[in-house]
Amino acid sequence: MIPYRDENETQRPAIITAAIIAVNFLVWILVQGAGSTLALAKSVCELGLIPGELTLSIPVGTAFSMGDNLACLTDPGRQVSHLFTSMFLHGSWMHLLGNMWFLWIFGNNIEDSMGRPRFIFFYLLCGLAAAMGQILAGPSSSTPMIGASGAISGVMGAYLVLFPRVRVYALVPLIIIFTSIAMPAWVMLGYWFAIQFISGLVSVGGDVGGVAFWAHVGGFLAGIVLIKFFTRDDYLQAHRTHNWHPRQLMFD
């Protein structure tokens, strides 16, 4: 399912959400060369998060493949800064566009519920929790972890808590065509989380398709817990009330 809009109106411009999206695009273009082979490999090697490097469970100077006959060597020491830098790196245009799309759909309402300064800290904390989830799942892994999806998963977990009954419209593939369906947020987000959790169980001890499923799980759970400490009641009450009834399931 690909969400394309929700019925959750915001009261204030989502400036921080837009700024985070802009920073991700700037990093992709200026640091990662918009996906050019050498710039992309260099950014992942030097700024990506390697669990085994952080936990010192792989030897210094260990080589790991980056594809296309490229390789990285692990650096000495715990690269704590990479916990943050890895959140703003991506592996392809589709990776970047997909993450930023989900951030915009769900992030503007979460920013609106807590205010701009709080949202910055919330987003970064969810990203850190996501990274820890993946590290715990594979502390000796030499596979670099990059992407904003862990932090965005936290935003989605927060959305589930605050707006479970809000309608979300999504495109659903039916064989060779797409149809549109409206559903309460808890259905879509619950389905998404179940897929991440099940895929994470399958990937225990390794990686499935290069996707950090446990980062998604960790970020999502962090968002569910942390949102209680970040929301402002006066901001939250400004959202109009949404009522969901099963008969309102709609197809376009």
DRENSERO-470985 format. One record per residue (C-alpha): y, z, x; residue in three letters; residue number from 1. Coordinates in Angstrom, 3 decimals. Each point is the difference from the previous one (the first is absolute). Last residue first. Example, Ala and Ser with C-alpha at 12.3 -4.5 7.8 and 13.67 -1.06 7.14 Angstrom:
2
+----------+----------+----------+------+-----+
!        v !        w !        u ! code ! pos !
+----------+----------+----------+------+-----+
!   -1.060 !    7.140 !   13.670 !  ser !   2 !
!   -3.440 !    0.660 !   -1.370 !  ala !   1 !
+----------+----------+----------+------+-----+
***
This chain:
252
+----------+----------+----------+------+-----+
!        v !        w !        u ! code ! pos !
+----------+----------+----------+------+-----+
!    4.980 !   -5.926 !  -11.981 !  asp ! 252 !
!   -2.480 !    2.766 !   -0.761 !  phe ! 251 !
!    0.974 !    3.282 !   -1.572 !  met ! 250 !
!   -1.461 !    3.490 !   -0.234 !  leu ! 249 !
!    2.205 !    1.717 !   -2.568 !  gln ! 248 !
!   -2.922 !    1.119 !   -2.131 !  arg ! 247 !
!   -0.872 !    2.568 !    2.643 !  pro ! 246 !
!    3.293 !    1.865 !   -0.543 !  his ! 245 !
!    2.483 !    0.844 !    2.685 !  trp ! 244 !
!    3.265 !    1.835 !   -0.513 !  asn ! 243 !
!    2.798 !   -0.288 !    2.522 !  his ! 242 !
!    2.953 !    2.354 !    0.111 !  thr ! 241 !
!    3.169 !   -1.267 !    1.646 !  arg ! 240 !
!    0.607 !    0.995 !    3.571 !  his ! 239 !
!    2.937 !    2.354 !    0.440 !  ala ! 238 !
!   -2.378 !    2.938 !   -0.173 !  gln ! 237 !
!   -1.240 !   -0.811 !    3.482 !  leu ! 236 !
!    3.448 !    0.144 !    1.544 !  tyr ! 235 !
!    0.742 !    3.415 !   -1.527 !  asp ! 234 !
!   -3.406 !    1.309 !    0.978 !  asp ! 233 !
!    0.389 !   -1.025 !    3.626 !  arg ! 232 !
!   -3.260 !   -1.106 !    1.550 !  thr ! 231 !
!   -0.940 !    0.890 !    3.569 !  phe ! 230 !
!   -2.362 !    2.974 !   -0.102 !  phe ! 229 !
!   -2.224 !   -1.208 !   -2.839 !  lys ! 228 !
!   -0.102 !   -3.470 !    1.570 !  ile ! 227 !
!   -1.782 !    1.439 !    3.020 !  leu ! 226 !
!   -3.408 !    0.520 !   -1.601 !  val ! 225 !
!   -0.517 !   -3.343 !   -1.748 !  ile ! 224 !
!    1.700 !   -1.853 !    2.864 !  gly ! 223 !
!   -2.320 !    1.638 !    2.516 !  ala ! 222 !
!   -2.993 !   -1.081 !   -2.058 !  leu ! 221 !
!    1.182 !   -3.617 !    0.070 !  phe ! 220 !
!    0.779 !    0.093 !    3.719 !  gly ! 219 !
!   -3.416 !    1.392 !    0.883 !  gly ! 218 !
!   -1.836 !   -2.510 !   -2.183 !  val ! 217 !
!    1.977 !   -2.947 !    1.358 !  his ! 216 !
!   -0.481 !    1.212 !    3.563 !  ala ! 215 !
!   -3.682 !    0.388 !   -0.812 !  trp ! 214 !
!   -0.141 !   -3.666 !   -0.952 !  phe ! 213 !
!    1.377 !   -1.234 !    3.318 !  ala ! 212 !
!   -0.785 !   -3.697 !   -0.540 !  val ! 211 !
!   -1.286 !   -2.068 !    2.955 !  gly ! 210 !
!   -2.528 !   -1.787 !   -2.194 !  gly ! 209 !
!   -2.054 !    3.148 !   -0.257 !  val ! 208 !
!    0.484 !    2.316 !    2.939 !  asp ! 207 !
!   -2.422 !    2.472 !    1.539 !  gly ! 206 !
!   -1.539 !    3.456 !   -0.186 !  gly ! 205 !
!    0.492 !    0.288 !   -3.749 !  val ! 204 !
!    0.806 !   -3.471 !   -1.371 !  ser ! 203 !
!   -2.141 !    0.216 !   -3.127 !  val ! 202 !
!    1.522 !    3.350 !   -0.906 !  leu ! 201 !
!    3.466 !   -1.459 !    0.540 !  gly ! 200 !
!   -0.814 !   -2.921 !   -2.285 !  ser ! 199 !
!   -0.916 !    2.483 !   -2.719 !  ile ! 198 !
!    3.227 !    1.918 !    0.533 !  phe ! 197 !
!    2.217 !   -3.080 !    0.148 !  gln ! 196 !
!   -1.552 !   -1.543 !   -3.127 !  ile ! 195 !
!    0.303 !    3.301 !   -1.874 !  ala ! 194 !
!    3.660 !    0.249 !    1.015 !  phe ! 193 !
!    0.786 !   -3.444 !   -1.412 !  trp ! 192 !
!   -1.777 !    0.763 !   -3.285 !  tyr ! 191 !
!    1.897 !    3.272 !   -0.346 !  gly ! 190 !
!    3.244 !   -1.802 !    0.785 !  leu ! 189 !
!   -0.599 !   -2.637 !   -2.658 !  met ! 188 !
!   -1.256 !    2.335 !   -2.679 !  val ! 187 !
!    2.495 !    2.772 !    0.756 !  trp ! 186 !
!    2.889 !   -2.480 !   -0.174 !  ala ! 185 !
!   -0.699 !   -0.792 !   -3.635 !  pro ! 184 !
!   -1.035 !   -3.609 !   -0.542 !  met ! 183 !
!    1.621 !   -3.359 !   -0.642 !  ala ! 182 !
!   -2.038 !   -3.129 !    0.764 !  ile ! 181 !
!    0.982 !   -3.392 !    1.319 !  ser ! 180 !
!   -2.465 !   -2.833 !    0.455 !  thr ! 179 !
!   -0.812 !   -1.949 !    3.125 !  phe ! 178 !
!   -2.122 !   -3.139 !    0.176 !  ile ! 177 !
!   -3.035 !   -1.217 !    1.944 !  ile ! 176 !
!   -2.586 !    2.657 !   -0.936 !  ile ! 175 !
!    2.192 !    2.505 !   -1.852 !  leu ! 174 !
!    2.388 !    1.504 !    2.555 !  pro ! 173 !
!    2.101 !    2.942 !   -1.244 !  val ! 172 !
!    3.784 !    0.041 !    0.281 !  leu ! 171 !
!    1.495 !    3.408 !   -0.661 !  ala ! 170 !
!    2.461 !    1.638 !   -2.374 !  tyr ! 169 !
!    0.414 !    3.766 !    0.354 !  val ! 168 !
!    0.665 !    2.072 !   -3.090 !  arg ! 167 !
!    1.057 !    3.598 !    0.619 !  val ! 166 !
!   -2.623 !    2.547 !   -0.981 !  arg ! 165 !
!   -0.698 !    1.531 !    3.420 !  pro ! 164 !
!    3.696 !    0.283 !    0.967 !  phe ! 163 !
!    0.504 !    3.051 !    2.191 !  leu ! 162 !
!   -3.482 !    0.686 !    1.355 !  val ! 161 !
!   -1.160 !   -3.610 !    0.285 !  leu ! 160 !
!    3.341 !   -0.982 !    1.518 !  tyr ! 159 !
!   -0.476 !    2.642 !    2.705 !  ala ! 158 !
!   -3.381 !   -1.482 !    0.885 !  gly ! 157 !
!    1.613 !   -3.446 !    0.156 !  met ! 156 !
!    2.700 !    1.243 !    2.370 !  val ! 155 !
!   -2.697 !    1.559 !    2.160 !  gly ! 154 !
!   -1.834 !   -3.331 !    0.046 !  ser ! 153 !
!    3.260 !   -1.504 !    1.228 !  ile ! 152 !
!   -0.147 !    2.296 !    3.028 !  ala ! 151 !
!   -3.537 !   -1.155 !    0.750 !  gly ! 150 !
!    0.823 !   -3.641 !   -0.770 !  ser ! 149 !
!    2.812 !   -0.214 !    2.537 !  ala ! 148 !
!   -2.087 !   -1.750 !    2.614 !  gly ! 147 !
!   -1.736 !    0.476 !    3.318 !  ile ! 146 !
!   -3.183 !    1.652 !    1.272 !  met ! 145 !
!   -1.338 !   -1.080 !    3.366 !  pro ! 144 !
!   -3.817 !   -0.057 !    0.318 !  thr ! 143 !
!   -1.203 !    2.208 !    2.862 !  ser ! 142 !
!   -1.672 !    2.456 !   -2.375 !  ser ! 141 !
!   -0.984 !    3.377 !    1.388 !  ser ! 140 !
!    1.576 !    2.107 !   -2.729 !  pro ! 139 !
!   -1.445 !   -2.187 !   -2.778 !  gly ! 138 !
!    0.301 !    1.582 !   -3.462 !  ala ! 137 !
!    2.272 !    2.768 !    1.272 !  leu ! 136 !
!    2.273 !   -2.607 !    1.571 !  ile ! 135 !
!    0.155 !   -1.977 !   -3.253 !  gln ! 134 !
!    1.050 !    3.043 !   -2.007 !  gly ! 133 !
!    2.423 !    1.051 !    2.720 !  met ! 132 !
!    1.743 !   -3.373 !   -0.230 !  ala ! 131 !
!    0.312 !    0.330 !   -3.761 !  ala ! 130 !
!    1.453 !    3.492 !    0.351 !  ala ! 129 !
!    2.575 !   -1.348 !    2.441 !  leu ! 128 !
!    0.946 !   -2.812 !   -2.387 !  gly ! 127 !
!    0.278 !    2.449 !   -2.884 !  cys ! 126 !
!    2.311 !    2.136 !    2.136 !  leu ! 125 !
!    2.125 !   -3.059 !    0.830 !  leu ! 124 !
!    0.438 !   -0.958 !   -3.655 !  tyr ! 123 !
!    0.803 !    3.532 !   -1.114 !  phe ! 122 !
!    2.530 !    0.449 !    2.789 !  phe ! 121 !
!    1.859 !   -3.192 !   -0.933 !  ile ! 120 !
!   -0.311 !    0.773 !   -3.718 !  phe ! 119 !
!    1.670 !    3.363 !    0.453 !  arg ! 118 !
!    3.107 !   -1.616 !    1.463 !  pro ! 117 !
!    0.213 !   -2.570 !   -2.845 !  arg ! 116 !
!   -0.452 !    2.009 !   -3.147 !  gly ! 115 !
!   -3.106 !    1.583 !   -1.523 !  met ! 114 !
!   -0.990 !   -1.879 !   -3.155 !  ser ! 113 !
!    1.950 !   -3.174 !    0.796 !  asp ! 112 !
!   -1.816 !   -0.355 !    3.311 !  glu ! 111 !
!   -3.265 !    0.203 !   -1.931 !  ile ! 110 !
!    1.233 !   -2.589 !   -2.487 !  asn ! 109 !
!    1.077 !   -2.459 !    2.698 !  asn ! 108 !
!   -3.244 !    0.460 !    1.926 !  gly ! 107 !
!   -2.463 !   -1.254 !   -2.601 !  phe ! 106 !
!    0.754 !   -3.723 !   -0.376 !  ile ! 105 !
!    1.979 !   -0.217 !    3.259 !  trp ! 104 !
!   -2.672 !    1.607 !    2.129 !  leu ! 103 !
!   -2.716 !   -2.149 !   -1.582 !  phe ! 102 !
!    1.939 !   -3.143 !    0.898 !  trp ! 101 !
!    0.707 !    1.253 !    3.507 !  met ! 100 !
!   -3.678 !    0.546 !    0.665 !  asn !  99 !
!   -1.049 !   -3.418 !   -1.277 !  gly !  98 !
!    2.783 !   -1.788 !    1.859 !  leu !  97 !
!   -0.840 !    1.668 !    3.316 !  leu !  96 !
!   -3.756 !   -0.566 !   -0.121 !  his !  95 !
!    0.540 !   -3.537 !   -1.287 !  met !  94 !
!    2.374 !   -0.765 !    2.878 !  trp !  93 !
!   -2.509 !    1.309 !    2.481 !  ser !  92 !
!   -1.075 !    3.054 !    2.001 !  gly !  91 !
!    2.694 !    2.492 !   -0.855 !  his !  90 !
!    2.034 !    2.629 !    1.830 !  leu !  89 !
!    2.393 !    2.532 !   -1.544 !  phe !  88 !
!   -2.426 !    2.873 !   -0.556 !  met !  87 !
!   -1.393 !   -0.456 !    3.533 !  ser !  86 !
!    3.316 !    1.205 !    1.424 !  thr !  85 !
!   -0.353 !    3.411 !   -1.619 !  phe !  84 !
!   -3.441 !    1.172 !    1.098 !  leu !  83 !
!    0.650 !   -2.046 !    3.136 !  his !  82 !
!    2.462 !    2.666 !    1.114 !  ser !  81 !
!   -2.917 !    2.381 !    0.509 !  val !  80 !
!   -1.573 !   -2.175 !    2.711 !  gln !  79 !
!   -2.313 !    2.675 !    1.362 !  arg !  78 !
!   -0.401 !   -0.512 !    3.707 !  gly !  77 !
!   -0.779 !   -2.984 !    2.181 !  pro !  76 !
!    0.209 !   -3.510 !   -1.458 !  asp !  75 !
!   -2.887 !   -2.029 !   -1.374 !  thr !  74 !
!   -0.331 !   -3.539 !    1.339 !  leu !  73 !
!    0.506 !   -2.947 !   -2.332 !  cys !  72 !
!   -1.816 !   -3.322 !   -0.237 !  ala !  71 !
!    0.696 !   -3.641 !   -0.792 !  leu !  70 !
!   -2.601 !   -2.785 !   -0.046 !  asn !  69 !
!    1.119 !   -1.103 !   -3.477 !  asp !  68 !
!   -0.916 !    3.406 !   -1.384 !  gly !  67 !
!    1.584 !    3.369 !    0.742 !  met !  66 !
!   -2.978 !    1.253 !    1.952 !  ser !  65 !
!   -0.189 !    3.490 !    1.393 !  phe !  64 !
!    0.322 !    1.116 !    3.589 !  ala !  63 !
!   -0.334 !    3.630 !    1.056 !  thr !  62 !
!    2.691 !    0.881 !    2.524 !  gly !  61 !
!   -0.064 !    3.729 !   -0.734 !  val !  60 !
!   -3.396 !    1.074 !   -1.272 !  pro !  59 !
!   -0.651 !    0.380 !   -3.760 !  ile !  58 !
!    0.002 !    3.367 !   -1.779 !  ser !  57 !
!    3.544 !    0.875 !    1.006 !  leu !  56 !
!    0.748 !    0.784 !   -3.686 !  thr !  55 !
!    3.044 !   -2.290 !   -0.082 !  leu !  54 !
!   -1.716 !   -2.735 !    1.996 !  glu !  53 !
!   -3.125 !    0.175 !   -2.133 !  gly !  52 !
!    2.097 !   -0.367 !   -3.149 !  pro !  51 !
!    1.900 !   -3.082 !    1.243 !  ile !  50 !
!    3.379 !   -0.186 !   -1.729 !  leu !  49 !
!    1.955 !   -3.200 !    0.572 !  gly !  48 !
!    3.147 !   -0.082 !    2.142 !  leu !  47 !
!   -1.004 !   -1.427 !    3.382 !  glu !  46 !
!   -3.190 !   -1.868 !   -0.800 !  cys !  45 !
!    1.050 !   -0.994 !   -3.527 !  val !  44 !
!    3.406 !   -1.170 !    1.183 !  ser !  43 !
!   -1.451 !   -1.958 !    2.933 !  lys !  42 !
!   -2.597 !   -1.715 !   -2.183 !  ala !  41 !
!    2.622 !   -1.076 !   -2.539 !  leu !  40 !
!    2.407 !   -1.198 !    2.684 !  ala !  39 !
!   -2.757 !   -1.968 !    1.734 !  leu !  38 !
!   -1.403 !   -1.708 !   -3.082 !  thr !  37 !
!    3.159 !   -0.705 !   -1.982 !  ser !  36 !
!   -0.087 !    2.041 !   -3.196 !  gly !  35 !
!    3.672 !    0.031 !   -0.948 !  ala !  34 !
!    0.787 !    0.721 !    3.655 !  gly !  33 !
!   -1.382 !    3.510 !   -0.252 !  gln !  32 !
!    3.112 !    1.819 !    1.155 !  val !  31 !
!    2.823 !   -2.091 !   -1.502 !  leu !  30 !
!   -1.732 !   -1.569 !   -3.015 !  ile !  29 !
!   -2.499 !    2.648 !   -1.052 !  trp !  28 !
!    2.324 !    2.829 !    1.019 !  val !  27 !
!    2.797 !   -1.541 !   -2.074 !  leu !  26 !
!   -2.299 !   -0.434 !   -2.992 !  phe !  25 !
!   -1.147 !    3.612 !    0.175 !  asn !  24 !
!    3.585 !    1.193 !    0.375 !  val !  23 !
!    1.060 !   -1.983 !   -3.074 !  ala !  22 !
!   -2.795 !    1.501 !   -2.109 !  ile !  21 !
!    0.986 !    3.487 !    1.130 !  ile !  20 !
!    3.632 !   -0.777 !   -0.869 !  ala !  19 !
!   -0.936 !   -1.254 !   -3.477 !  ala !  18 !
!   -1.911 !    3.213 !   -0.688 !  thr !  17 !
!    2.913 !    1.988 !    1.405 !  ile !  16 !
!    2.544 !   -1.763 !   -2.227 !  ile !  15 !
!   -1.940 !    0.261 !   -3.246 !  ala !  14 !
!    3.087 !   -0.371 !   -2.198 !  pro !  13 !
!    0.351 !    2.948 !   -2.414 !  arg !  12 !
!   -1.220 !    0.619 !   -3.557 !  gln !  11 !
!   -3.316 !   -1.807 !    0.268 !  thr !  10 !
!   -1.884 !   -1.493 !   -2.945 !  glu !   9 !
!   -3.764 !    0.363 !   -0.154 !  asn !   8 !
!   -1.474 !   -2.900 !   -1.947 !  glu !   7 !
!   -1.993 !   -1.309 !    2.961 !  asp !   6 !
!   -0.060 !   -3.297 !    1.841 !  arg !   5 !
!   -2.152 !   -2.428 !    1.990 !  tyr !   4 !
!   -3.206 !    1.922 !    0.569 !  pro !   3 !
!   -2.797 !   -2.014 !    1.645 !  ile !   2 !
!   -3.491 !    0.880 !   -1.223 !  met !   1 !
+----------+----------+----------+------+-----+
***
